[in-house]
Amino acid sequence: MLQFLIQTPVCGDAVDITTSGSKVAPESECGVACPGDRQYACGGGNRLSWYRWTGTPLYVWNYPQGTAAGRYELLIGGVCVPLLTTSGVNGKYTFVEKYGTGTPNSTGAYELDVSRINNPTLAWREMHVKTDVFCSASITLPDKAGRQINIGGWSGESTFGIRLYWPDGSPGVAGVNDWQENKNELTLQRGRWYPSAMVMTNGSIMIIGGETGSNGPPQPNLELLPRPPGAGVVYLDWLERTDPYNLYPFLAIVPSGIFVAYYNEARILDERTFATIKTLPKMPGAVNNPGAGRTYPLEGTAMLLPQYAPFTEPLGVLICGGSNTGAAIALDNCISTQPEAANPQWTLERMPSQRVLTCMTALPDGTYMILNGAKQGVAGFGLATNPNLNAVLYDPSKPINRRMSIMANTTIARMYHSEAILMQDGRVLVSGSDPQDGRNPEDPDHHPPEYRVEVFVPPYLLQGRPRPTFTLTNKSWAYGASITMSVTLPSGGTPRVSMMGAESSTHGNSMGQRTLFPAVTCAGGTCTVKAPPNVYVAPHGWYQVFLLDGPTPSVSQWIRLGGDPANLGNWPPYPDFKKPGV
């Protein structure tokens, strides 16, 4: 380790010392004793001792070139500025926007059919919502239709909203179903703006947190759908204590209960009483601010790390980016942990750049794309600057602090209200951005509402290798079942199968995301997949199944795992809602 004395204190990397104009000063000017060990000197008047590590690098970023860096492509011109996107089991993608506060002619919802991408009139299907979905939450239900539920909203009656859509049609075939809502029959118990939602182990739906409306008091509680007879809401003191930095909390089922990450804290709840059964250490954030956080408005992004058969290892959680209270300096790191480990600790890994308002998408090969966001600020209209145009690939199979690769850049700023979700062909659908920064359009720091839709093409689709294919007749899987599929593997090698949970993306939160690699055995052109063993490994619901030949994924097929134990297919019990049955 080398020690230098520099003029003009500076905080950052070695390059920042030069950028700030600092110079090496004589060591004789260093005369202030270090508080930790007073036999050493730590700077002086307007002087700072700088120690440079000369051992093995603490972190290494990879710099793939050419097609190995992936690429961004413009997919289609948009018709709305979405604040939430969902992958539908009908092979299409739903977009909802802030109806009532968006463009005057907006209907609040659209569906994109990428098979008709060359004809925008046919590619986009106009849909309709009745109340404002601005900053709501969505998940895909485990019923046999794969209906999407959207809950909460911006203000007034919208915050109580429950909206349902039954995806119909297929690629190239237009659907006719629309969002259904009736505020006189079906509402939440509490109005919620910025809530989160999750399918429980019994198949019901948990709705948690949020605020009472636009910048209103907190809703420090949770409720269940369908509402159990006589049940109210469950008060959560830790949500009240950490308001307003805990909105859109990150949720996941784990064998011992429900994992929740919010602000800079995390805990596991009992799945029946919702009492805390385990509190994790506080999340590390910034070295100069222990108040740095990871959830809205200090908006980072979170993912569950891959689970591999026989599914005996504790589930891992990855959270990237975020920001600081006060100066709103975006974070430049990811943190990870295994909540159910005997003594869980957070591991910090540095990212190549700062990110807030960021998104992350799980890929079918077990890696993760980190993209979108800004390098300074917090979430909200006009509260962030300096867009982060670079994509980063995170590979958890590599050693800690060697996992990140700096990938291709986009030319489109994706700031507040941007999204990213996995497509069935293995690309990443990138959309949105509505910073409303109030700047003059001629100002280079102005970023207008973004209608264009892009895709990020990962390197596994740019190597010139043909895709594997498979035929799957059983689309409804029981836990632990053996599922047979016919496969075509261009390489003739040994395949892998991944299962990717149906996801809805908003504000850095991919509700429903999960990545699983079940056991696979093959003989000739037939493979047998062993379905995940139970609901604690893979919650009830819909999953995209991918066949991988080396790094190259097939086009996915949707399957439903575990059935519909809460009988959501018969809910809600009103004749004006279309229901698939159980």
C-alpha positions as CSV (number, residue, x, y, z in Angstrom):
1,M,0.0,0.0,0.0
2,L,1.3,3.4,-0.9
3,Q,0.7,6.7,1.0
4,F,0.5,10.1,-0.6
5,L,-0.4,13.5,0.7
6,I,-2.6,15.6,-1.5
7,Q,-3.8,19.2,-1.6
8,T,-7.5,20.0,-1.5
9,P,-9.5,17.1,0.0
10,V,-11.4,15.0,-2.5
11,C,-13.7,12.0,-2.2
12,G,-13.9,9.4,-4.9
13,D,-11.5,7.4,-7.1
14,A,-7.9,8.0,-8.0
15,V,-9.0,9.7,-11.3
16,D,-11.0,12.2,-9.2
17,I,-7.8,13.5,-7.6
18,T,-6.5,14.6,-11.0
19,T,-9.9,15.9,-12.1
20,S,-10.2,18.1,-9.0
21,G,-6.8,19.6,-9.5
22,S,-5.3,18.2,-6.4
23,K,-1.5,17.7,-6.3
24,V,0.9,15.7,-4.1
25,A,2.1,17.9,-1.2
26,P,5.3,17.4,1.0
27,E,4.8,14.8,3.7
28,S,6.1,17.3,6.2
29,E,2.7,19.1,5.9
30,C,0.9,16.1,7.3
31,G,0.8,16.6,11.0
32,V,-2.7,15.7,12.4
33,A,-2.7,12.4,14.4
34,C,-5.0,9.7,13.2
35,P,-7.9,9.2,15.6
36,G,-7.7,5.4,15.4
37,D,-3.9,5.2,16.0
38,R,-2.3,8.4,17.1
39,Q,1.3,7.2,16.2
40,Y,0.3,7.8,12.6
41,A,-0.5,11.1,10.8
42,C,-3.7,11.6,8.9
43,G,-3.4,14.8,6.8
44,G,-3.1,18.4,7.9
45,G,-4.5,21.8,7.3
46,N,-6.4,21.4,4.0
47,R,-4.4,18.3,3.4
48,L,-5.6,14.7,3.1
49,S,-3.6,11.5,3.3
50,W,-4.4,9.2,0.5
51,Y,-3.7,5.5,0.6
52,R,-3.5,3.5,-2.6
53,W,-4.0,-0.3,-2.7
54,T,-1.3,-2.0,-4.7
55,G,-2.2,-5.6,-4.1
56,T,-4.7,-7.8,-6.0
57,P,-7.4,-5.5,-7.4
58,L,-10.4,-5.3,-5.2
59,Y,-12.8,-5.4,-8.1
60,V,-12.5,-6.2,-11.8
61,W,-14.9,-5.2,-14.5
62,N,-15.0,-7.0,-17.8
63,Y,-15.0,-5.2,-21.1
64,P,-16.5,-7.4,-23.9
65,Q,-16.2,-6.1,-27.4
66,G,-18.3,-6.3,-30.5
67,T,-21.2,-8.7,-30.4
68,A,-20.0,-9.9,-27.0
69,A,-21.2,-6.6,-25.6
70,G,-24.8,-7.1,-26.8
71,R,-26.6,-4.2,-28.5
72,Y,-29.6,-2.0,-28.2
73,E,-32.1,-1.9,-31.1
74,L,-35.2,0.3,-31.7
75,L,-38.2,-2.0,-31.7
76,I,-41.2,0.2,-32.4
77,G,-42.5,3.7,-31.9
78,G,-44.8,3.8,-28.9
79,V,-48.3,5.1,-28.3
80,C,-48.0,5.8,-24.6
81,V,-45.3,6.4,-21.9
82,P,-45.8,3.3,-19.7
83,L,-45.1,3.3,-16.0
84,L,-45.7,-0.5,-15.8
85,T,-45.1,-3.4,-18.2
86,T,-46.1,-7.0,-17.9
87,S,-45.3,-10.1,-19.9
88,G,-48.6,-11.9,-20.8
89,V,-49.2,-15.6,-21.1
90,N,-50.7,-14.9,-24.5
91,G,-47.3,-14.0,-25.9
92,K,-48.0,-10.3,-25.8
93,Y,-46.9,-7.4,-23.5
94,T,-49.3,-5.1,-21.6
95,F,-48.5,-1.4,-21.0
96,V,-50.3,0.8,-18.5
97,E,-49.7,4.5,-18.1
98,K,-50.9,7.2,-15.8
99,Y,-54.4,7.5,-17.1
100,G,-56.1,10.8,-16.4
101,T,-52.7,12.6,-16.0
102,G,-51.2,11.4,-19.3
103,T,-51.9,12.7,-22.8
104,P,-55.4,13.9,-23.4
105,N,-56.3,11.1,-25.8
106,S,-54.8,8.3,-23.7
107,T,-56.9,5.3,-22.7
108,G,-54.4,4.4,-20.0
109,A,-53.6,0.9,-21.3
110,Y,-52.3,-0.9,-24.4
111,E,-51.1,-4.3,-25.5
112,L,-48.1,-4.9,-27.8
113,D,-48.0,-7.8,-30.3
114,V,-44.3,-8.0,-31.4
115,S,-45.2,-10.5,-34.2
116,R,-46.8,-7.5,-35.9
117,I,-44.0,-5.1,-35.3
118,N,-43.8,-4.1,-39.0
119,N,-47.3,-2.7,-38.8
120,P,-47.7,-0.4,-35.8
121,T,-51.4,-0.1,-36.2
122,L,-51.8,-3.8,-35.7
123,A,-49.0,-4.2,-33.2
124,W,-50.6,-1.9,-30.7
125,R,-54.1,-2.8,-29.3
126,E,-55.8,0.0,-27.4
127,M,-57.2,-1.0,-24.1
128,H,-59.0,0.9,-21.3
129,V,-58.8,1.4,-17.5
130,K,-61.5,3.3,-15.5
131,T,-59.3,4.8,-12.8
132,D,-55.8,6.2,-12.7
133,V,-53.1,3.4,-12.5
134,F,-50.3,6.0,-11.9
135,C,-47.8,4.2,-9.5
136,S,-49.8,1.1,-9.0
137,A,-48.7,-2.6,-8.8
138,S,-49.3,-5.6,-11.0
139,I,-48.7,-9.4,-10.9
140,T,-49.9,-12.4,-12.9
141,L,-52.4,-14.6,-11.1
142,P,-52.0,-18.4,-10.8
143,D,-55.4,-19.0,-12.3
144,K,-55.6,-21.0,-15.5
145,A,-56.1,-17.9,-17.7
146,G,-53.0,-16.2,-16.3
147,R,-55.1,-13.1,-15.6
148,Q,-53.2,-9.9,-14.6
149,I,-54.2,-7.9,-11.6
150,N,-53.4,-4.3,-11.1
151,I,-54.0,-2.6,-7.7
152,G,-53.8,0.9,-6.3
153,G,-53.2,4.2,-8.0
154,W,-52.6,7.9,-7.7
155,S,-55.4,9.6,-5.7
156,G,-58.9,9.3,-4.5
157,E,-60.9,6.3,-5.7
158,S,-57.9,5.2,-7.9
159,T,-55.9,4.2,-4.8
160,F,-58.5,1.6,-3.9
161,G,-58.6,0.2,-7.4
162,I,-58.6,-3.5,-8.3
163,R,-58.4,-4.1,-12.1
164,L,-58.3,-7.5,-13.8
165,Y,-57.3,-8.5,-17.4
166,W,-57.7,-11.9,-19.0
167,P,-55.0,-12.1,-21.7
168,D,-56.5,-13.5,-24.9
169,G,-55.6,-13.8,-28.5
170,S,-52.1,-15.0,-29.5
171,P,-49.2,-13.6,-31.5
172,G,-50.7,-12.4,-34.8
173,V,-54.2,-12.9,-33.5
174,A,-55.9,-9.8,-31.9
175,G,-57.5,-10.3,-28.6
176,V,-60.9,-8.7,-27.5
177,N,-60.7,-8.8,-23.7
178,D,-60.1,-5.6,-21.8
179,W,-59.3,-4.4,-18.2
180,Q,-62.3,-5.0,-15.9
181,E,-63.0,-2.8,-12.9
182,N,-66.0,-1.9,-10.8
183,K,-65.4,0.4,-7.8
184,N,-68.8,-0.3,-6.4
185,E,-68.1,-4.0,-6.1
186,L,-64.4,-4.7,-5.7
187,T,-61.9,-2.4,-3.9
188,L,-59.0,-2.6,-1.6
189,Q,-59.6,-2.0,2.1
190,R,-57.0,0.8,2.1
191,G,-56.1,3.3,-0.6
192,R,-52.6,2.6,-1.8
193,W,-50.1,4.6,-4.0
194,Y,-46.7,2.8,-4.5
195,P,-47.7,-0.6,-3.1
196,S,-46.2,-4.0,-3.8
197,A,-48.0,-7.3,-4.5
198,M,-47.1,-11.0,-4.3
199,V,-48.7,-14.4,-4.6
200,M,-48.7,-16.2,-1.2
201,T,-47.9,-19.9,-0.6
202,N,-51.7,-20.6,-0.3
203,G,-52.3,-18.9,-3.7
204,S,-53.9,-15.7,-2.4
205,I,-52.5,-12.3,-3.0
206,M,-50.7,-10.1,-0.5
207,I,-50.8,-6.3,-1.0
208,I,-48.4,-4.3,1.2
209,G,-47.4,-0.7,1.9
210,G,-47.7,2.4,-0.1
211,E,-49.2,5.8,0.8
212,T,-52.8,6.9,1.0
213,G,-52.4,8.9,-2.2
214,S,-50.1,11.3,-4.0
215,N,-47.5,12.3,-1.4
216,G,-49.9,11.4,1.4
217,P,-49.5,9.7,4.8
218,P,-48.1,6.1,4.8
219,Q,-50.1,2.9,4.6
220,P,-48.0,0.9,7.0
221,N,-50.0,-2.3,6.7
222,L,-50.9,-5.2,4.5
223,E,-54.1,-6.9,3.3
224,L,-55.0,-10.0,1.4
225,L,-57.1,-10.8,-1.7
226,P,-59.5,-12.4,-1.8
227,R,-60.4,-10.8,1.5
228,P,-60.7,-13.6,4.2
229,P,-64.1,-13.3,6.1
230,G,-63.9,-10.7,8.7
231,A,-60.2,-9.9,8.0
232,G,-58.9,-6.4,8.2
233,V,-55.4,-5.0,7.5
234,V,-52.3,-6.0,9.5
235,Y,-50.3,-3.1,10.9
236,L,-46.6,-3.1,10.3
237,D,-44.7,-0.7,12.6
238,W,-41.5,-1.0,10.6
239,L,-43.2,0.5,7.5
240,E,-44.4,3.4,9.6
241,R,-41.0,4.0,11.1
242,T,-39.2,4.1,7.7
243,D,-41.7,6.2,5.8
244,P,-41.2,7.7,3.2
245,Y,-38.2,5.7,2.0
246,N,-39.8,2.2,1.9
247,L,-42.3,2.4,-1.0
248,Y,-42.6,-0.5,-3.5
249,P,-40.8,-2.9,-1.0
250,F,-39.2,-5.9,-2.5
251,L,-40.9,-9.2,-1.7
252,A,-40.1,-12.9,-2.0
253,I,-41.4,-16.3,-0.6
254,V,-38.7,-18.2,1.3
255,P,-39.1,-21.5,3.1
256,S,-39.4,-19.9,6.5
257,G,-41.8,-17.1,5.5
258,I,-41.9,-13.9,3.5
259,F,-38.7,-11.9,2.8
260,V,-39.2,-8.1,2.7
261,A,-36.6,-5.5,1.8
262,Y,-37.4,-1.8,2.2
263,Y,-35.3,1.4,2.6
264,N,-32.0,0.0,4.1
265,E,-33.6,-2.8,6.1
266,A,-34.8,-6.4,5.5
267,R,-36.6,-9.0,7.5
268,I,-38.5,-12.3,7.2
269,L,-42.2,-12.5,8.3
270,D,-44.2,-15.4,9.4
271,E,-46.5,-16.2,6.5
272,R,-49.5,-16.7,8.7
273,T,-49.2,-14.0,11.5
274,F,-46.9,-11.6,9.6
275,A,-44.9,-11.1,12.7
276,T,-41.2,-10.6,12.2
277,I,-39.3,-13.9,12.8
278,K,-35.9,-12.7,11.6
279,T,-34.3,-9.3,11.2
280,L,-31.3,-9.0,8.9
281,P,-28.4,-6.5,9.3
282,K,-28.9,-3.1,7.8
283,M,-28.0,-2.8,4.1
284,P,-24.7,-1.1,3.4
285,G,-25.2,1.9,1.2
286,A,-22.7,4.8,0.9
287,V,-19.5,5.2,2.9
288,N,-20.5,8.7,3.7
289,N,-24.1,8.2,4.5
290,P,-25.6,5.3,6.5
291,G,-29.1,6.7,5.5
292,A,-28.7,5.6,1.9
293,G,-31.5,3.4,0.7
294,R,-32.7,1.0,-2.0
295,T,-36.5,1.4,-2.4
296,Y,-38.5,4.3,-3.7
297,P,-37.8,7.2,-3.7
298,L,-34.2,6.2,-3.2
299,E,-35.0,3.8,-6.0
300,G,-32.7,0.8,-6.7
301,T,-33.7,-2.5,-8.2
302,A,-33.8,-6.1,-6.9
303,M,-33.7,-9.7,-8.2
304,L,-33.7,-13.2,-6.8
305,L,-30.6,-15.1,-7.7
306,P,-30.9,-18.4,-9.6
307,Q,-32.0,-21.5,-7.8
308,Y,-30.6,-24.9,-8.9
309,A,-31.9,-28.4,-8.4
310,P,-32.0,-30.0,-5.9
311,F,-32.8,-26.6,-4.4
312,T,-31.1,-27.2,-1.1
313,E,-29.1,-23.9,-1.1
314,P,-30.6,-20.8,0.6
315,L,-32.2,-18.4,-1.8
316,G,-30.0,-15.4,-2.7
317,V,-31.1,-11.8,-3.1
318,L,-29.4,-9.2,-5.3
319,I,-30.1,-5.4,-4.9
320,C,-28.4,-2.9,-7.1
321,G,-28.2,0.9,-7.1
322,G,-30.2,3.4,-5.0
323,S,-29.5,6.8,-3.6
324,N,-28.8,8.9,-0.6
325,T,-31.0,11.1,1.5
326,G,-30.0,14.7,1.5
327,A,-27.6,15.3,-1.4
328,A,-29.3,12.5,-3.4
329,I,-26.0,11.0,-4.6
330,A,-26.8,7.8,-6.5
331,L,-25.1,4.6,-5.2
332,D,-22.5,2.8,-7.2
333,N,-22.8,-0.7,-5.8
334,C,-24.8,-3.9,-5.6
335,I,-25.4,-5.9,-2.4
336,S,-26.4,-9.5,-2.0
337,T,-27.2,-11.9,0.8
338,Q,-28.9,-15.2,1.6
339,P,-31.7,-14.2,4.0
340,E,-32.1,-17.7,5.5
341,A,-28.4,-18.3,6.1
342,A,-27.6,-18.9,9.8
343,N,-25.9,-15.5,10.0
344,P,-26.8,-13.5,6.9
345,Q,-24.4,-10.7,5.9
346,W,-24.6,-8.3,3.0
347,T,-21.8,-8.6,0.4
348,L,-21.1,-5.4,-1.4
349,E,-19.8,-5.2,-5.0
350,R,-19.0,-2.0,-6.8
351,M,-20.7,-1.2,-10.1
352,P,-18.9,0.6,-12.9
353,S,-21.1,3.7,-12.4
354,Q,-23.7,5.2,-10.2
355,R,-27.4,4.3,-10.7
356,V,-30.7,5.4,-9.4
357,L,-34.1,4.7,-11.1
358,T,-32.4,1.6,-12.4
359,C,-34.0,-1.6,-13.7
360,M,-32.8,-5.2,-13.7
361,T,-33.9,-8.1,-15.8
362,A,-33.2,-11.8,-15.2
363,L,-32.0,-13.6,-18.3
364,P,-32.7,-17.3,-19.1
365,D,-29.0,-18.3,-18.8
366,G,-28.9,-17.2,-15.1
367,T,-27.3,-13.8,-15.7
368,Y,-28.9,-10.3,-15.1
369,M,-29.0,-7.1,-17.2
370,I,-28.7,-3.9,-15.2
371,L,-29.9,-0.9,-17.2
372,N,-31.8,2.4,-17.3
373,G,-31.7,5.1,-14.7
374,A,-29.6,8.1,-13.8
375,K,-26.3,8.9,-12.1
376,Q,-27.6,11.5,-9.7
377,G,-30.9,12.2,-7.8
378,V,-33.9,10.3,-6.5
379,A,-37.2,9.1,-8.0
380,G,-39.9,11.6,-8.8
381,F,-40.6,14.2,-11.4
382,G,-37.6,16.4,-12.2
383,L,-35.5,14.9,-9.3
384,A,-32.8,13.1,-11.2
385,T,-30.1,14.1,-13.7
386,N,-27.4,12.7,-15.9
387,P,-28.9,9.6,-17.5
388,N,-27.0,6.3,-17.3
389,L,-26.9,5.0,-20.9
390,N,-24.8,2.0,-20.2
391,A,-26.0,-1.6,-19.7
392,V,-24.1,-3.9,-17.3
393,L,-24.3,-7.7,-17.3
394,Y,-24.1,-9.4,-13.9
395,D,-23.0,-13.0,-13.8
396,P,-23.4,-14.7,-10.4
397,S,-21.5,-17.8,-11.5
398,K,-18.3,-15.7,-11.4
399,P,-16.3,-14.8,-8.2
400,I,-17.5,-11.8,-6.1
401,N,-16.2,-8.5,-7.5
402,R,-15.5,-10.1,-10.9
403,R,-19.2,-10.5,-11.9
404,M,-19.9,-7.3,-13.9
405,S,-19.3,-6.7,-17.6
406,I,-19.7,-3.3,-19.2
407,M,-22.0,-3.8,-22.2
408,A,-23.4,-1.7,-25.0
409,N,-24.8,1.8,-24.6
410,T,-28.2,3.2,-25.7
411,T,-28.8,6.7,-27.0
412,I,-32.1,7.0,-25.3
413,A,-32.4,8.3,-21.7
414,R,-34.5,6.0,-19.6
415,M,-35.1,8.0,-16.4
416,Y,-38.1,8.0,-14.0
417,H,-40.9,5.7,-15.0
418,S,-38.8,3.4,-17.2
419,E,-39.1,-0.4,-17.3
420,A,-37.4,-3.6,-18.5
421,I,-38.8,-7.1,-18.8
422,L,-37.8,-10.4,-20.4
423,M,-39.3,-11.3,-23.7
424,Q,-40.1,-14.9,-24.9
425,D,-37.3,-14.7,-27.5
426,G,-34.7,-13.9,-24.8
427,R,-34.4,-10.2,-25.5
428,V,-35.1,-7.5,-23.0
429,L,-38.0,-5.1,-23.7
430,V,-37.0,-1.6,-22.6
431,S,-39.6,1.2,-22.4
432,G,-40.7,4.3,-20.7
433,S,-39.2,7.5,-19.2
434,D,-41.2,10.4,-18.0
435,P,-38.9,12.7,-15.9
436,Q,-41.0,15.8,-16.4
437,D,-38.0,17.9,-15.5
438,G,-39.5,21.2,-16.5
439,R,-36.4,22.2,-18.4
440,N,-36.3,24.2,-21.7
441,P,-36.5,21.8,-24.6
442,E,-33.2,23.4,-25.9
443,D,-31.4,22.5,-22.6
444,P,-29.2,19.5,-23.2
445,D,-30.2,18.3,-19.7
446,H,-33.8,18.2,-20.8
447,H,-35.2,14.7,-21.3
448,P,-38.7,14.5,-22.8
449,P,-41.3,11.8,-22.2
450,E,-40.1,8.7,-24.1
451,Y,-42.5,6.8,-26.3
452,R,-40.0,4.7,-28.2
453,V,-39.6,1.1,-27.3
454,E,-36.2,-0.6,-27.5
455,V,-34.9,-4.1,-27.0
456,F,-31.5,-5.0,-25.6
457,V,-30.2,-8.0,-27.5
458,P,-27.9,-10.1,-25.2
459,P,-24.7,-11.6,-26.6
460,Y,-26.1,-15.1,-26.5
461,L,-28.3,-14.1,-29.5
462,L,-25.5,-12.5,-31.5
463,Q,-23.1,-15.5,-31.9
464,G,-24.6,-16.9,-35.0
465,R,-25.8,-20.1,-33.4
466,P,-29.2,-21.6,-34.2
467,R,-31.7,-21.8,-31.4
468,P,-32.7,-25.1,-29.8
469,T,-36.4,-25.9,-30.0
470,F,-38.7,-28.1,-28.0
471,T,-42.3,-29.4,-28.0
472,L,-44.2,-29.4,-24.7
473,T,-47.7,-30.8,-24.5
474,N,-48.2,-30.6,-20.7
475,K,-48.5,-26.9,-19.8
476,S,-49.9,-27.5,-16.2
477,W,-47.2,-28.8,-13.9
478,A,-47.6,-30.3,-10.5
479,Y,-44.9,-29.9,-7.9
480,G,-42.3,-32.6,-8.2
481,A,-43.8,-34.0,-11.4
482,S,-41.7,-35.5,-14.3
483,I,-42.4,-33.6,-17.5
484,T,-41.4,-34.9,-20.9
485,M,-40.4,-32.7,-23.8
486,S,-39.1,-33.4,-27.3
487,V,-36.0,-31.4,-28.1
488,T,-33.8,-30.4,-31.0
489,L,-30.3,-29.4,-30.0
490,P,-28.2,-28.0,-32.9
491,S,-25.0,-28.6,-30.9
492,G,-25.9,-32.2,-29.9
493,G,-24.8,-31.4,-26.4
494,T,-26.4,-31.5,-23.0
495,P,-29.1,-29.0,-22.5
496,R,-30.3,-27.0,-19.6
497,V,-33.8,-25.8,-18.8
498,S,-34.7,-22.6,-17.0
499,M,-38.0,-21.4,-15.6
500,M,-38.5,-17.6,-15.4
501,G,-41.4,-16.3,-13.3
502,A,-44.0,-14.1,-14.9
503,E,-43.0,-10.5,-14.1
504,S,-44.4,-7.0,-14.0
505,S,-41.8,-4.1,-14.0
506,T,-42.3,-0.8,-12.4
507,H,-40.0,1.6,-10.4
508,G,-37.2,-1.0,-10.3
509,N,-39.4,-3.7,-8.8
510,S,-40.0,-6.8,-10.9
511,M,-42.9,-8.3,-9.1
512,G,-43.1,-12.1,-9.7
513,Q,-39.5,-12.5,-10.9
514,R,-37.8,-15.8,-10.1
515,T,-35.1,-17.9,-11.9
516,L,-35.0,-21.7,-11.5
517,F,-32.9,-24.4,-13.1
518,P,-34.7,-27.7,-12.6
519,A,-33.1,-31.1,-13.0
520,V,-33.1,-32.4,-16.6
521,T,-32.2,-35.9,-18.0
522,C,-32.2,-36.6,-21.8
523,A,-32.1,-39.6,-24.0
524,G,-31.9,-38.9,-27.7
525,G,-34.5,-36.3,-28.7
526,T,-36.5,-36.7,-25.5
527,C,-35.8,-34.9,-22.2
528,T,-37.5,-35.2,-18.8
529,V,-37.7,-32.2,-16.5
530,K,-38.3,-32.6,-12.8
531,A,-40.6,-29.8,-11.7
532,P,-39.6,-27.8,-8.6
533,P,-40.5,-29.7,-5.4
534,N,-42.8,-27.2,-3.5
535,V,-44.3,-23.8,-3.3
536,Y,-41.4,-22.5,-1.1
537,V,-39.0,-23.1,-4.0
538,A,-41.3,-21.9,-6.7
539,P,-44.6,-20.2,-5.8
540,H,-47.8,-21.0,-7.6
541,G,-48.1,-19.3,-10.9
542,W,-46.9,-18.9,-14.5
543,Y,-43.3,-19.4,-15.7
544,Q,-41.6,-19.1,-19.0
545,V,-39.7,-22.3,-19.8
546,F,-36.5,-22.0,-21.9
547,L,-34.4,-24.7,-23.3
548,L,-30.7,-23.8,-23.5
549,D,-28.1,-25.2,-25.9
550,G,-24.9,-23.9,-24.5
551,P,-25.5,-20.2,-24.0
552,T,-28.3,-20.0,-26.6
553,P,-31.9,-20.0,-25.4
554,S,-34.9,-21.3,-27.3
555,V,-38.1,-19.2,-27.6
556,S,-39.9,-19.9,-24.3
557,Q,-43.2,-21.5,-23.7
558,W,-45.5,-20.7,-20.8
559,I,-46.5,-23.2,-18.2
560,R,-48.5,-23.0,-14.9
561,L,-47.0,-24.5,-11.8
562,G,-48.9,-25.7,-8.7
563,G,-52.5,-24.9,-9.8
564,D,-54.8,-22.4,-8.2
565,P,-55.2,-23.4,-4.5
566,A,-57.0,-20.2,-3.5
567,N,-59.6,-20.7,-6.3
568,L,-58.8,-17.3,-7.8
569,G,-60.3,-18.6,-11.1
570,N,-63.8,-18.1,-9.4
571,W,-63.0,-14.7,-8.1
572,P,-64.3,-12.0,-7.8
573,P,-67.9,-13.3,-7.2
574,Y,-69.6,-10.7,-9.5
575,P,-71.2,-11.4,-12.8
576,D,-69.6,-8.4,-14.6
577,F,-66.1,-9.9,-14.1
578,K,-65.0,-12.5,-16.6
579,K,-63.6,-15.6,-14.7
580,P,-61.8,-18.7,-16.1
581,G,-62.9,-21.1,-13.3
582,V,-60.6,-23.5,-11.6
